[in-house]
Amino acid sequence: MRPQWSKKTPVLRSDAAAQRAATPKNPPTAPSPTRNNPLFTPDILCPYFKQPILEPRMALQPEVELTTDEQKVSYGFGLQFGDQLLRNDFPGVDLAAVMAGLQHWYNERQSLLADGELNPSYDAIKAKQQAVAAELVAKREALAAQFMQANAQRPAVSTTASGLQYEVLEAGEGASPGPRSNVVTHYHGTFVDGTVFDSSVDRGEPARFGVHEVIPGWTEALQLMRIGDKWRIACPPALAYGAQGAGDAIPPNTALVFEIHLLGIEE
């Protein structure tokens, strides 16, 4: 992945560059619900949400008539509201209360609750979400530390002063990149449990990017490598995406493992 997404391939980019990076062409995604599922028609997609449309033999509930333009646009508004609700989802969300609030305000321009009653509840839900997030952060930090400590004990692994860990899988004899070099690599990125989140190998297309454009762990490792080298590196969170993570692809405070094959240098 570019630390973060590059315009060509998703290689690791530095945090600052990551904020400016474009959406990846092939971002990591969950398995498609349409795959091997006879209830979906994979080739028919809703143009706005890009989600599979159910075939007629499986009806969505509640049923609704969608014959006029007005009905279709109204349904479209509902899809947008539903998408917004999903983006702000929380445990215990009550769809009946959501629909009641929508109807009360649209039909009557009135609410059963004053702001003074709503705001404390908003704050309470936010506090619960923050507590859950903090717990996840602590678990990820502990997992990352545990993995890095165990990996460092392996005889084949070397650790640099920054905390980067590397293992030489294949030795090359070419030149080493400089801090402003452009390189060609194949790489395979996984979480510490082995789950693949990005791989130029799987895409079958080498990645090209600047040594200075990638996450700190990559920038350091590449300058230690020679053309032809194939290394496995382990990046602690501080040398990967840190506390920010990388969108939905990389959670915050996550250690990452990469196999990197340095194919060439393009000056």
C-alpha positions, 0 to 999 in steps of 0.5 A: 500500500503506499503509505497511504494510497497513491494515485496508482497503487495503494502503497504506504504513505507518510501521515501528512501525505496520507491526508492528501492521498487519493482514493485507491484504485484497489482498496482493501475490501471485505468479501462481496456479499454477492459472491456465491449468493444466488439471491443477488444479481452481482452485475446490477448495481444501484448507481448511487450506493453501488450496492447489489439490488435484490432480484424480484424473487426476494422482496425487501420489507416493508413493501413499497410502490415505486412507479412514479418519479416522485416515489422513486426520488422519495425512496432515494431520500430514504436511502440517503437517510439510511446511509447517514444513519449507518455512518452514525450507528451505535449499539441500541439504535431504535429504528422505530424512534428514528421513524417517529422523529422523522414523521413528527418533524416532517408532518408536524414540525414538532418534537416530543423532546426539547434540546435540554432533554436530547443533548444529555443523551447525545453526550451519554452515547458519545461517552459510551462510544469514546469508552469503547474506542479507548478500550480498542486502542488499548487492546491494539497497542497491547497486541502490537507490543506483544507481537513486536516483542515476540518477533524480536526474539527470533534469531533471523530478525534484526531490530534497528534503533527506531524499533523497525524489525527486518528479516532478510529472505533473499539477498541482492547485490544491487545499489541502495536507494537514497532518501529521494529515490523512486523505487519499484517494489513488489510487496505483501502487507498483512496484519499481525494475525496474517490477514492481508490488507494490501498486496501488489503481488496479488494484483500482479503489478509492481508498485512505483513510488518515492522513498520519501512518500511512504510510511516511516518503516518503509522509508527506513527499510528501503534505504537499508536494502539493495536491489534484489533484496527481499525482506520481511519487515515488522513496523510498530504503530509509530513507524506505520500509520500511528494513532490516525490509522488509514481510513477503514483499511488500517485501524489506529495503533496497529503493527504491520508486517510486509514482505518487500522485494526491491526490484529497481531504482528509477532516478 
